[in-house]
Amino acid sequence: MIDLNLYKNKVYSQDGEDGMINKFFAELNIESGWYCEFGATDGYMVSNTRCLREKGWKGVLIEGNPDFYAQMSKSLGNNPNLFLFEKYVSNEEGEKLDEILSSSPIVENFDLLSIDIDGNDLWVWESMIKYSPKLVIVEYNSNFDSESSLTIQYDKNHRHNDDDYFGATVGAFNKLAVSKGYDLIGYTQCLNLFFAKKEFSFPFKKYSPRDIIMQRGHRPSGKNLIIY
């Protein structure tokens, strides 16, 4: 079986995700398609989808910070393959991911979803009903035991304060992923998890939460994560 972790290669991404994405789609003979990235910042900074964009893939980029969105709109707004949204993604009316994507021509079984909002990541993915991406990349909280199933409590106004109160653990994301029919097929240490729909995960080595080591030394927030 193919170990996706052996194909890390950093072009624009933070820790080698570009190479892993490329290998995943190459193995499935997918040369073009659709992606969505939210928490997209300016569309360039440590982007998981910039390589796909430069290959001519179509995409939806979502960013709530007005300064980042202004930069993204200025540099990418004229790209006919892109659909840009100035939104904070949450589970509130008008901000739900299904609603935002429905305002674009993206297909329901699109190819890649990249989630990085350092907050309600698990709750937003859980709320997705209409869309079923082949590959989901999501940043996890590495400050807690990977096998524990913990997440922040849903809070539409949450913003990360550079402490350990954000997102969810590997165990929580894996529990959600399994319920949606996904397998954990790779990770970048203390950063991102790769989940593939079961019908697309067959060539790849499978991981479990216990394979992933936690990171120590982050600042406590005074708030407690809850069991998922």
C-alpha positions in Angstrom: 0.0 0.0 0.0 1.1 3.6 -0.6 2.3 5.5 2.4 1.2 9.0 1.6 3.5 10.4 4.3 6.5 9.4 2.2 5.5 11.9 -0.5 5.7 15.1 1.4 7.0 18.0 -0.7 6.7 21.7 0.2 6.1 24.0 -2.7 3.6 26.5 -1.2 2.1 24.5 1.7 3.3 24.6 5.3 4.8 21.2 5.8 4.8 19.1 2.6 1.1 18.9 2.0 1.7 19.8 -1.7 3.4 16.5 -2.4 0.9 14.4 -0.6 -2.0 16.1 -2.5 -0.2 15.6 -5.8 0.4 11.9 -5.1 -3.2 11.3 -4.0 -4.7 12.6 -7.1 -2.0 11.2 -9.4 -2.7 7.7 -8.0 -6.4 8.1 -8.7 -5.7 9.5 -12.2 -7.4 12.8 -11.4 -5.7 15.5 -13.5 -8.2 18.4 -12.9 -11.1 19.1 -10.7 -12.5 21.3 -8.0 -11.2 22.3 -4.5 -12.4 24.5 -1.7 -10.2 26.1 0.9 -11.5 28.2 3.8 -9.4 30.0 6.2 -7.7 30.8 2.9 -6.0 34.1 4.1 -4.7 35.9 0.9 -4.8 32.7 -1.2 -1.0 32.5 -1.2 0.3 32.2 2.4 1.0 28.5 3.2 -1.8 27.5 0.8 -2.8 23.9 0.3 -4.5 24.6 -3.0 -2.2 27.1 -4.8 -0.5 24.3 -6.7 -3.8 23.0 -8.0 -4.8 26.6 -8.9 -1.6 26.9 -11.0 -2.5 23.7 -12.8 -5.8 25.2 -13.8 -8.1 23.5 -11.3 -11.3 25.4 -10.3 -11.7 26.5 -6.8 -13.7 28.2 -4.1 -11.7 30.3 -1.6 -13.3 31.6 1.5 -11.8 34.1 3.9 -13.5 36.2 6.7 -10.7 38.6 7.6 -11.4 41.7 5.5 -7.7 42.6 5.1 -6.8 39.1 3.9 -9.8 39.0 1.6 -9.0 42.4 0.1 -5.5 41.1 -0.8 -6.9 37.9 -2.2 -9.6 39.7 -4.2 -7.0 42.1 -5.6 -4.6 39.4 -6.8 -7.0 36.6 -7.7 -10.4 38.3 -8.4 -10.0 38.2 -12.2 -9.2 34.5 -12.3 -12.2 32.9 -14.1 -11.6 29.5 -12.4 -12.0 31.0 -8.9 -15.0 31.9 -6.8 -14.1 34.1 -3.8 -16.2 34.7 -0.7 -15.7 37.1 2.1 -17.2 35.0 4.9 -16.5 33.6 8.3 -17.6 30.0 8.0 -19.8 28.8 10.9 -23.0 26.9 11.5 -25.1 30.1 11.4 -27.5 31.0 8.7 -25.7 32.6 5.8 -22.3 31.3 7.0 -22.9 27.5 6.7 -20.4 25.9 4.3 -23.2 24.1 2.4 -24.9 27.5 1.8 -21.7 29.2 0.6 -20.8 26.4 -1.7 -24.3 26.4 -3.1 -23.6 30.0 -4.3 -20.9 28.6 -6.6 -20.9 26.1 -9.4 -18.7 23.6 -7.4 -19.9 20.0 -7.9 -21.2 18.0 -4.9 -18.5 15.4 -5.0 -15.7 17.8 -5.5 -12.1 16.7 -5.1 -10.4 18.5 -2.1 -11.6 20.4 0.9 -9.0 22.2 3.0 -10.1 23.4 6.5 -8.0 25.8 8.6 -9.9 28.2 10.9 -8.3 27.3 14.2 -11.7 27.1 15.9 -15.0 25.5 14.9 -13.3 23.2 12.3 -14.9 20.0 13.5 -18.4 21.5 13.8 -18.3 23.0 10.4 -17.2 19.7 8.8 -19.9 17.9 10.8 -22.5 20.3 9.4 -21.7 19.5 5.8 -24.5 17.4 4.3 -24.9 18.3 0.7 -21.2 18.0 -0.3 -18.9 15.0 -0.1 -15.3 15.8 -1.1 -12.9 13.0 -2.0 -10.1 14.3 0.2 -10.4 16.4 3.3 -7.3 18.1 4.9 -7.9 19.6 8.3 -5.6 21.2 10.9 -5.8 19.3 14.3 -5.0 20.4 17.8 -1.8 18.6 18.8 -1.7 19.9 22.4 -3.8 17.0 23.7 -3.5 13.2 23.5 -4.2 12.1 19.9 -6.5 9.3 21.0 -8.7 11.5 23.1 -11.9 12.8 21.4 -11.9 16.5 22.3 -13.0 19.7 20.6 -13.8 23.3 21.5 -17.4 23.9 22.3 -19.2 25.5 19.3 -19.0 29.2 19.4 -19.7 31.3 16.3 -17.6 34.1 17.6 -14.5 32.1 18.4 -11.2 33.5 17.2 -7.9 31.8 18.0 -5.8 33.6 20.7 -2.5 31.7 20.1 -3.3 29.3 22.9 -4.3 25.7 23.1 -8.1 26.3 22.9 -8.8 25.7 19.2 -10.1 23.0 16.8 -10.2 19.4 17.8 -7.9 16.4 18.5 -7.0 13.6 16.1 -9.4 11.3 18.0 -12.4 13.7 17.6 -11.7 14.3 13.9 -11.3 10.6 13.3 -14.6 9.8 15.0 -16.4 12.3 12.8 -14.5 11.1 9.7 -15.4 7.5 10.3 -19.1 8.5 10.7 -18.9 10.2 7.3 -17.2 7.3 5.6 -13.6 8.5 5.5 -10.3 6.9 6.3 -7.2 8.6 7.9 -4.5 8.1 5.2 -1.8 10.6 6.2 -0.8 13.5 8.3 1.8 16.2 8.8 3.3 16.2 12.3 1.4 18.6 14.7 -0.4 20.2 11.8 -2.8 18.5 9.3 -4.7 15.3 8.9 -5.6 13.7 5.5 -9.0 11.9 5.3 -10.1 10.2 2.1 -13.6 8.8 1.3 -13.4 5.0 1.6 -14.0 4.5 -2.2 -10.9 6.5 -2.9 -8.7 5.4 0.1 -8.0 1.8 -1.0 -4.5 2.3 -2.5 -3.2 4.1 0.6 -1.9 3.0 4.0 -4.4 3.7 6.8 -3.4 5.4 10.1 -5.0 5.5 13.5 -5.0 8.3 16.1 -2.5 6.4 18.2 0.1 6.8 15.3 0.2 10.5 15.8 2.3 12.1 18.5 1.1 15.1 20.4 3.1 18.3 20.7 3.9 19.8 24.1 4.7 23.3 25.4 1.8 25.4 24.1 0.1 28.0 26.3 -3.0 26.9 28.2 -6.0 29.1 27.7 -8.0 28.6 30.9 -10.8 27.0 28.8 -11.4 23.3 28.6 -12.1 21.3 25.5 -15.2 19.1 25.6 -15.7 15.4 24.8 -17.0 14.8 21.3 
